[in-house]
């Protein structure tokens, strides 16, 4: 029976004596050296599996996996095959430059497993052969008896066999915002991780007390190891931008092959020379591939990444910048993300009524604690010293306390807090009333402490006072009220009758439903310091504590919701607490909002259609395990959502990796979480996520603009070559000229489009459909329309030069080259959004556009008038008349595009 339970890894559900029996170990003796050696051979060392680091070579190779880059590579091979060495080298340079930019920007290693391993690399104190000794944690084996004390890092999963005031900080593993008390009594088999009070887990930290435990799991078999496995198993999703660029690349391949085959076959059938057809084929291959697209996309994303870095958002992967723009669901942790991860006393319930404690929010930012605030009764400020019950309650909170505040005497600002966050909150509340622990202890010295006991759920301290002893007690109401015989009310003390006990229980339940953690405080005066602390107490009141929401979270959530982005809380904390925080930050409107408990959350494959819709519509999930976070992400992704996941703990790492975009907290976040994420927030501000979403949308809009721009230019080049080849005319533009245009007159304006500030109303719209491609049907029609306009203006000028002006072929080719170059430059103004002003719009206000135009015109002049380059490009001086003809023909596509924009018809 016991063996089967342990085989299922549920030692928390059986008495510790039976666990020892199964593991064949004595508490007093521990394991012998021969048994340790035997078990190490069976179970291995107590360490996590190392993840293979992503090498620089692998990152470099991945830069060449894009289909567009492969197409460019094919163009290089074709050029070299037919002796077109200049064209081949030029395209090769494009590939190298693009790879270099991507490599330098994305160079990083995925070190999640290494961080997890470092987390567990510490010493452990064990009892072996009847002697206590310190060993390396990785030498622990199942059956070892481990000794625990405050400040220790737990180095394996232990079944407790002794616990004295033992509390453990499990926030990084379970999401609990405060240390949890531990006891030796077994719990139910189906208890969630956060409620297994008879266990302590690898990677957590002992904050108080002492204890002993027997090792029941080591290495990858621990809860931390299972999370490690989840990180390894979580598949890294391709981002929406990567998917779209791949789709675009596939389309371009088939379009290129189709057009090239059609032109070559038609030319050969028409009896044209094979060499001419090969030249036309190379020209088509070069013309159809937007050589500038990878470079422009990489630079635009990199600039977005740098812009976000200036706003405290560090992006690890380029395409993750755009992914945030497509996000329509944000799954966010509560503790430390929406809240301060700092308990704050906000309410005191007394016999005389309720007192609200205001803050300059008692918040902890790592830079200090605020200790100013007011005490309000019915909205009016009161002096705590004027209310006997309130003053005594505050004194008990300060006296019955093991925490401390370090204060700067000159500035009177606290620099640090040490101890249980709950006790720190009581000290902060007392300081607001002028009760400082050190000075209070000078007047009422502590002579005895009865430490908090998970069984009694109370703590007491004894203090000298006027020749007698003041007993200060705090604990759970259900415990304190049972040992209280009187209650303090404005008229003084009176007997605590059964009806009044029930009233206090109802007040306690009401505060708990509001998401507050509730403590009862009580006191009595005795003559003997050795008197029993728990009995004959006078109940003073209840203290309600809250882990307060971060100040900037509410407006950030409102902005996200206004932009059509759903925000869902996924936490390991209690449902009532989660709902209360959700209401405070306006994630939900009222306390009736639905919360799904982790115990009620089924596997995605087990959900009915109705249950799946309920899950997708629920705004709050509580008591959720790491595996369930992965399941939730999968459920959303299966429905077509683009999911962002925020988190800061070890328990968040698998979900951060699985999500479309993982967002880790940089200040409070563990290294495990930071290195599993795509983006790290240096300021831990939820508002930074909203800024990143806005930037992602702007970047996608800019990418769409320059892709439309580049493709319409390339389509024009293809049609110019194809139509000329089909009618047996000279090629109006040579392959190297096309490459020059694609790398000069195309790239610089496209780069300028990628650097635009975007539409200021971008966050007033709902997220785009995650399935929407970069180029919709309307955009492809725009590509064709703009391409035709440029094609006919260039071919018209070419025909005019050959027939009406009677110039030679070399000069006519130069005129078509210049007409095409200038037409592509002016075409950038056709990229303004529909409905914007003809003169004042996002394109004309973009200074980079004007800089690109000036640079490109200068480069065109260099191409025509610098002998070496002119000879390489096969261009000649067109003369004043030629320049005028080229300029005139180049303005035709601009006029057509602007006319269509004005009647709200066009490419985008």
N, C-alpha and C positions, 0 to 999 in steps of 0.2 A: 504493500500500500504506500508506505513512505517512499520507497525507491521509485515507484512510478511517478509520484508527485515531483520528486527531485529530477527525474529524467525529463519531465515536462518543464523543468526550470521554474518551479513555483515554491521555493523554500519559504517564502513569506507567509504561506498559508498553513504551515505545520509548526508545532512547538520546537523551540531551538534544541531541546534535548534529543528529539528524534533526528534532527538534521545532523547533530554530532554523531549519533549512532550510525547513520548511513555513511557518513564520511570517515567513520572509524578513527575518531580523534578524541583526546581528553582535554578538557579546558585547562586543567592545571599543568599538564605536561606538554601539550602541543604535539607536533609531529617530530619524529626522530630523523636524523640526517639521512639514514638509508631510505626511509619512506619518502622524504623530500626528493631525493634523487630519482627514485622510482616514478613518482608522480610527475616530475618535470619531463621525464622521458615519455610519459603517456599524454600529458596535456600541453607540453611545450612551454616556452617562456611567456610571461605575462606582459605581452606587448601587442600593439596593434600592427596590422599588416601595412607595410609601406606602399604608398602609391608611386608608380613610375612617373618621374617628373617629365614634363613636356619639354623636350630638348629644343635648343635654338634651331637645329637642323630641321626638326619636324615642323616648326613654325614657318621656316623658310619654304619648305616643300609645299605647305598648304597655300602659300601665296599663288601657286601656279595651278590650283585645282579649279579655278573659275572657267566656265565654258568659253567666255569671251577671250580669256587669255589663251586658251587652247586654240581658238579660231585664229588669233594673231600668230600663234606658233605655226599653224598650218600655212598661213600666208607667207611666213618666213621661209618655210620649207619649199613652197612652190616657187618663190622668187629665186632661191638658190638653185633649184632644179633647172631653171631655164636661164641661168646666168645673170639674173637681175640682182647683182650683188649689192648695189647701193640701196635699192628698195628693201632687200632682206635685212641688211644691217640696220637700217632706219627703224623698221618695225621691231627688230630685236631690242633696240635701245628702249623703245616704248615699254616692252615687257619687263626689262630690267628695272627701269625707273619705277614702274608700278609696284613690282615686287619689293623694291627697297623701301618705298614709303610704307607699305603694309607691314613689312617685317619689323622696321624700326618702331612703328606705332604699337604693334600688337605683341611685342616681345615680352612674354611673361610665362611663368610656370604655374601649373595648378598644384598647390602644395597643401591641399586640405588634409590629406592623410598624414603628411609630415607634421602638421600643426596638431592633429589629434594625438599623434605619437608623443610629441613633446609634452602635451598636456598630462600624459600619464607617466612621464619619466622622472620619478622622485623616489625618495627612500620610504621604507615602511618599518614600523616597529612590530615585531612578532614574538610569540613565545614558542620556542622550540627546545625540546629536551628539558623542559622545566625551567628554562632561563629566558629572560627577555633580551632581545638583541635587535639591532638595526641592520636591515639588509636592503639591497636594491629592490625596488618595487617589481622589477621584471623577474625577480627570482621567486615571487610568491607562487604557490600552487594551491589547488583546491584542498581544503582541510587545514590550512594554516590558520592559527589563531592570531588575529591582528589587534593591537592595542591602539585606541584612538584617544586623542586629546584635542582641545581647542586649537584651531589654526592648522591642523593636519589636512592634507589633501588625501582623500580616500583613493586607494590605489588598486582596488579590485571590488567586485560586488560581494558584499558581506551580509550574512544573516546575523543580526545582533543577538548576543547572548547576555549582554549586560549593558545598561544605559543609565547614566546618572546625569540628569539635566542636559541630555545630549540634544543638540540642534545642528542641523546641516543645511547649508545653502545649496539648494538644487536648482536655482533659477536658470542656470545655463542649460540644464538638462530637461527640466519639466516645465519651465515658464512660471513657477511660483515666485511671487514678488518678495516674499519674506522667508527667512529660514524656517524650516519645519521641524517640529519636535519628533523625536524618535523614541520608541519603546520596544520591549522585547516580545510583547504579546503578538501572536499571529493574526493576520487579517484574512479576508475572504480571498478565494482563488482568483476571482474576477476583478479584484481591486486594480484600478488604473495605476500607472507608474507613480504618479504624484501622491497616491494615498497608501503606498506600501511602507507604512511606518516602522515595520520590523526589519527593513532593509536599508543599507546605505550603498551608494553606487560609485563606481570608478569615475574619477574626474570631478566629483563634487567636493565641498570643503566643509570641515567641522567648524562651526562658529562659536559653539559653547559646549561646556560639559565634557564628559569622558565616557568611554565605553569600550566594549570588546565585541569582536565579531569573528565569525568563522568564514573563510573564503569559500564561496559556492560557485564562482565563475571568474575566469581570468581571460585576459587577451580579447580575442574577437568574440568570445562567448558572453562578455559583459554587455550591459545595456549600451555603454559607450561604443563597444565594438560593433554592436548591431547597427547603431547609427552610422558608424564608419562604413559598414557594408552597404547601407542604404545610399551613402554618398557615392560609393563606387558603382552601385547598380543604377542610380538615377541617370537616365539617358539625357545627354545634352541635346536639347532641341535646336534645330537650325532656326535662326531668327526669320521673321517675315521678310525682311529686306533680302537676306541671302536667298530665300526661296524665290522671291520675285525676280531677282537678277538672274538666277538659274533658269527660270521660265523664259525670261527675255532672251537669254543666251541661246536656248534651244530653238526659239522662233527664228532668231537671226541666222542660225546655222542652216535651217531648212530653206529660209528665204534666199540666202546666199547661194546654196547649191542649186536651187531651182532656177534662179535668174541666170547664173553663170552657165548652166547646162543649156538653157533655152537659147541664150545668145550665141554660144559656141556652135551648137548644132545648127542653128539657123544660118550662121555665117558660113560654115563648111558646106551646107546644102546650096547656099547661094554662090559657091565657087570661090570664096575668099581664101587668101593665103593662110595656111595653118599658123605660121609665125605671128601674123597679124591677129589671128583669133586668140593665140596664147597671150599676146600682149593685152588684148581686150579682157581676157579672163583674169589676168593678174590685176588689171585696173579695177575690174568688178569686185574681186576679192578684197582689195584694199579699200575700195569705196564703200562696200557694204558693211564693213566692220568699223564701229565707232571706236577707233584706237584711243581716243581721249576718255572714254567712259570709265574704265577702271581707275584711271588716275584721278579724274574729277570726283568720282564717287568716294574714293579713299580720302582725298584731301577735304572734301566737304564734311565727311563724317569725322575726320580727325579734328577739323576746326570746331565742329560741334562739341567734340570731346574736350578740347582745350577750354572752350567757353564755359562748359559745365564745370570743369575743374576750378575755374575762378569763382564759381558759386558753390564750392565745397562738395561737388559730386564727382568722384573719381571713377571713370569708366574703364573697365579692363579690356573690353572687346569692342572694336569699332562699330560693328553693326548693331550692338546693343543700344547705341545712341538713338537710332531710328526706332528700335523695337518699343521703347517707352512711348513713342508717339502713336503706336498702334494699340497700346494697352487699353483694354476696356474693363479689366477687373484687377484690383489691387488687394491681395490677401496680406493683411498686416498683423503682426504680433501686437500684443497689448503692452506687456511689461517692458519699459525702457524705450518703446517706440511711440506709443500713444500716451504713455504715462511717464512720470519722472523716475520710476523705480525707487521712490522714496516715500515712506509712510508719513502721513500728515494728520494730526489730530484736528478734526473739523467740528466736533460736536460733543457736548457734555450734557447728559440727561440727569437731572437732579430731582429731589423730592419736590422742589419748588417750581419745576418746569425745565425748559430746554434752553441751553446756552449754545450759541453758534460761535465758533472760533474762526475769525477771519485770518487770511494770510496776506501777507506780501509773500506769497504762498509757502512757507516752510519748505522751499524746494532745494533740492540738492543738484548742483550742476557740476560738482567736482571742484568748483572754485569757492565754495562756501555755503553756509546755510543762513537763510533769512530767519530772524527771530523777532521780528516786529509784527504786530497785528492787534486786533481788538477782540473783546468778548462782548457779544451782543445778546440782549434779551428783548424779544419782540422788536428787533431792529434797532434798538437803542443801545449805545455803548455804555458799559458798566465798568466799575472798578472791582476787579476780582476780590480785593481785600475786604470789600464791604459785604460780601456774601460768605457766611461761615462755611456752608457746605461746599461751595465752589472752591474756596481757598484750601480747605482740607483735602478735597479731591486732587487739586493741583499738587499739594505737598506730597501726598501719597505717590502720585505718578513720578515725582522727582526723587523721592527717597527710596522707593521700592524699585531700584533701577541699577543695572550694571554698566550702562553705556556712559559715554563721556563726550563733552564738547570742548575742543581746544579753542581758546579765545585769544585774540590779539588785544592786549591791554590798551594800545594806542588808538586803534580804530574801532574797538568793540565789535568787530565782525568775526564770526566763527570761521576758522580756517578748515576744520575737519571734524568729522564725527566718527567715533569708534564704537562699535557694538551693534546689537540687534536694531534694525531700522525702526521697529515698533517702539523700543525703549528710547531711541534717539528722538522719535516724534514726541514722546512724553516730555523729554527734557526741553525740546524746542517750545512746546506749549507752556511749560512752566516758566521758561525764560521770557516769553511774551508777557507774563504776569509779573515779572521781576523776581522770580524764584530761581536763583542760580544754585545748582547742586552743591558746589564747593562751599559756598557761604552758608547754605542751609545745613550742611553737615557739620560746620563749625558750631552751630547752635544746637544741633541735634545729632551728636555723633552716633555712628552705626556701631552696634556692639554684637550683632548677630545677623546672619542671613540664612534663611531657609530657601534653598534654591528651587527654581521652578521644577515641578515634577509632572511629567505627562499624565501620570495616574490621577493626581489630585487636581491638575490644571490650575495650580495657584503658585504664587511666590510670596514670601514675606520677609521683611526686615524689621529689626528691633532698634530703637533709637532712644538715647537718654533724653529725658524731658522733665525738668522740675523734680528731680529725685525719683522719678518713676520711668517707665519704658513705654514709648509710643510704638505700637505695632502697625506697620503699613503693609497692606495686602492688596495684590492685584491678581486677576485671573478671569477665567470664563464665568459668566454670570451663573450658569447652572451649578457651578461648584461653589462660588462665593455665597450665593444666596442660601445655600443649604447650611452654611456655618455662620450665618448672620442671624441675630435675634432681634436687632433693633435697626431703625432707619433714621437718618438725619433729615429733618424737614425744617422750614423756616421757624417754627415754634420751638424747635429743639428736638431731642431724641424721643422716639416713641417705639412701642413694640411693633415688630414686623409681623403682621397677621397674614393668614393664608390668602385673603382677597388681595392684599397689597402685593404679596409675592407674585400672584398671577399677573397683576398689572405690570410689574417690572419685567416679567418674562415676555409679555406682549410688546413692551417697548423695545426690548432686546431683539425680538424677532422682526419688528418693523425696521429697525436700523440695519439689521442684517440683510433684509430684502432690498434695501437701498444701496447695497454693495459695500457697506461699511464693515470693517472689522471691529468687533465690540469687545471692550474690556470692562469688567466691573472693578471698582476700587472700594475698599472698606478699611476700617481702622478700629482700634481699641487701645486702652491704657491698662497696663498690668504692673504688678510690683516686682515680678521675677523675670529676669532675662531668659530663663530657661522654661518659661511657661509655654504651653502649646499655642501655636499661632492661630490655628484654625478652629475657632469656636468662640461664641459670644461676641461676634463682630458687629459693628455698626455699619450698615451699608451706606455709602456716600453717594454713589451714582454710577453712571455708565459713560465711558469715553468711546466715541466713534472715530475710527481712523480710516483715512482714504489714501490710496496711492494716486496723487493728483494727476490730471491730464496735463500734458505740456501746453504751454501758453499758445504756441503757434499752430497747434494741431487743428483746432476748430476751424479757423479761416482756410487752412489748407484743405481740409476735408470738404468744406463748402465749395471751394474752387474746383476740386476734383469732381464732385457731384454735378456742379454746374457745367462741367465739360463732358458730362455723360460717362464718367468713369465710376464704376461701382467700387465701393470700399467695403471689404468684409473683414471682420475681426476674427482671427483664429488664435486661440490662446489656451494655455494649460491651466489657467486659473479657474476659480469657481464661477458658475453661471451668473449668480447675483452680482458679483463684482464686475464681471465682464459687461453685463447689461448696464450697470450704473455708469461705467466709464464711457460706454457707447452713447448714452444719453448726454453725458457731460460734453462730449466732443461733437455732438450733433450728428453722429453716425446714424442714430435712430431718433425718432421723435419722442417716444414715451417708453415707460417701463413695461408696456405690454408687448414690446417687440419680441419676436420668437428667438429663442436660443436653443441650438441643438447640442446636447451633451455628447461627449465623445463615446460614452457607453451606448448611445442610441444610433451611432453612425455606422452604417453597414459598408461592406466592401462595394466598390463601384459596380462590379458585375452582379451583385446581389440586389441592387436597387430596382424597384419597379419603376415604371415611367412616372407615376405620380410622386413617388419618393424622390426620384431624381430631380424633378422640378422643384420640390420642396427644398432640397439641398441647395439648388442653384439660386433660389430666391431668399434663403435665410441670410441675415446680415451678421449673425454672431454664432461662433462655434466655441464651446468651452470644454475644458478637460480633454483636449485633443492631443494624441500621441504623434511622434514624428512620422510614423507610417501613415497615419490618417491625414497628415498634411500633404503627403505625396498623393494620397488617394483623392483629396479635394482638388489639387492642381490637375490631376489626370481627368477628373470629372468635368472640370471647366474646359480643359483643352479639347476633350472629346466633343464638346458642344460648339467648338469653333472659337472660343474666347482666347484672347492673347492675355496671358496671366503674368502679373508682376507679383513677386513675393518678397515681403520685407521681414527681416529678423535679425537677431543679435546673438542668439545662443548656439551652443553645440547642437541642440535639438533642431535648429532651423537649417543646418547645413544641407541635408539631402533635398529639402524643398527648394532652397535657394538655387541649387544646381539644376533641379528638374524644371523650374519655372522658365517661361520664355525670357524673363528678365529677373534675376535675383538681386535684391537690394539689401545690403548689410549696413548696420550701424557702425561707424568708425570709432566712436568714443567708447560706447558701452559694449560694442560687439566683441565677441571672442575672435581670436585669429582664425579659428576654424570657419566661422561664418564669413569673415571678410574674404578669405581666399576661395570660398566656394561660390561667391557672388559675382555677378557681372558688373555691379556698380556698388561703390562704398560711399556712404554719406559721412563726410568728415565732421559735420556739425550735428549729426543724428536728427536733423530737422525734417519732419514730414513735408514741410513746405518745399524743401529742396526737390522732393520727388515730383511735386506738381510743376515746378520750374523745368525739371527734366522732361516731363511729359509734354510741356509746351514746346521745348526745344526740339523734341523728337518729331512733333507735328510740323514745326517749321522746316526742319531738315528734310522730312519726307516731301513736303511741298516743293522745296528747292530742288531735290533730286528729280522729282517729276518734271519740273520745268526744264532742267538741263538735259534730261533724257529725251524729252520731246524735242528740244532744240537740236541736240546732236543727231537724233534719228532722222528728223526732217531734212537736215543738211546732208546726211549720208544717202537718204533716199533720192534726193535731188542728184547727187553725184552718180548713183547707180543708173537712174533713168537717163541722164545725159549720155553716159557711155553706152548704155543698152540701145537707145533709140538711134544714136549715131552709127553704131555697128550694124543695126538691122537695115539701115537705108544705104549702106555702103559708103558712108561719108567718112572723112578723116576723123580720128578721135579728137573731140574738142578739148580734151584735157588729158594729160599724161599721168601714168601711175604715180610718179614721184611728186608731181604737182598736187595730186589728190592727197598724198601722205602729208605734204607740207600744209595743206589747208586743214586736214584733220588734226594736226598737232599744233597749229598756230591759230588760225582764224576760228577754229571750232573750240579748242580747249580753253583759251583765255576768257572768252565770253561765258562759256559754260562754267568755268571756275567762279566767275563773278556772280552768276546766277546762284551757285551753291553757297555763296557767302551772304546772300540777302538776309535782312532781318525778318522777312516774312510778313504775313497778314496779321495785323494787330488783333483781329477778331478770331484768331484760330482757336482760342479756348472757349469761345461762345458756341462752338459747334460740337455735335456728338462725334465720338470716334468713328473713323471710317470703317467700313466693313473689313474685317480681318482677311477675307478672301479676295478683296479687291486688288487687282494687279497694279503694278506701277503705271502701266498703260492700259486704260480702259478702251472700249470700242470707240468712244468719242475721241480719245487721244490718237488712236491709230488713224481715224479719219482725218484728224488734223495733220498728222505726219504726211499722209498722202496728199492732202490739199496743199499744204505748204510746199511739199516736195515738187508737186506739179507746177506751182507758181514760179518757183526758182528755176526749174528745168526749162520751161518755155521762155522765160526771160533770157536765160543764158544761151539756149539754142537759137532763139530769135536774133540775139546780138551776133552769134557766130555766123549764122546764115547771112545776115545783113553785111557783115564784114567781108565774107567770101564773094557774095554776089553783087551787091550794090556798090560797096566801096572798093572792091577789086584788090584787096590786100592779099599778100601771100599767106600760105598756110601757117607759117611760124608766127606771123603777127596776129592772125585770126585766133590761133590757139592761145596766144598771150591775152587777147581781149576777152576770150571766154573764161580764162583763168582768173583775170581781174574782176570780171562781172560776177563770177561765182563767189569769189572771196568777199567782195563788197556786199553782195546780196546776203551772204551768211552773217556778216557783221551787223547789218541793219535788221536782220531777222530777229535779233535778240529782243527788240522792242515789241515783237509780236507775242512775247511770252508773258505780258502783263495779264493779270486776272480779269475775267469777264466782269463788266460793270464798273471797272475803275476808270479814272479820268484819263483822257487822251494824253495830256501833258504831265499831270501830277499823279504818279502811280508808283508801285513798289519797284519797278525797273528803273525809271528815270531818277528815283531818289537813291538808288544804289550807287555809291561812288565807285565801287569796283567795276561796274559796267563801263563807266566813262573811261576809267583808267585802261581797261582791256581794249576798248575801241582805239584809243590813242596809240597804245603799244602795237596793236595789230596793223594799223595803217602804216606805222613806222617800219614794221617788219616787211610789209608788202613792198614799200619803197626800196628797202634793202635788197629784197629778192629780185627786183627788176633792175636796179642800177648798180649793184655790186657784181662785177664781171664773173668771178668764180662761181658765186651762187646762181647767178642768172644762167650761166652755161649749164650748170648741173640740172637746173629746173627747165631748161630749154625754153626760156622766155627772152623777148626782145623789148626794146623801148617802144611803147605803143604810140608815143607822141601825144600832143595836147588833144587832138581830135579823138584818138583812141581812148584816152582817159575819160573824156566827156561821154563817149558812147558807153563805156563800161559803167560809169556812174549812173547814167540815165537808166540803163537796163536793170541795174541792181536795185533801184528804188521801186520798181514795179511790184515785187513780192511784198515789200513793206506797205505800199499803198493798199494792196489787196487785203493783207492781213488786218490792217487797222480799220478798213471799211467793214470787214466781217465782224470785228470786235464791237464796233459801234452798233451793229444790228443784233448783237448777242448770238452770233453764229460763228463757230470756229473750232479750233483744235482743243481748247481747254478752258 
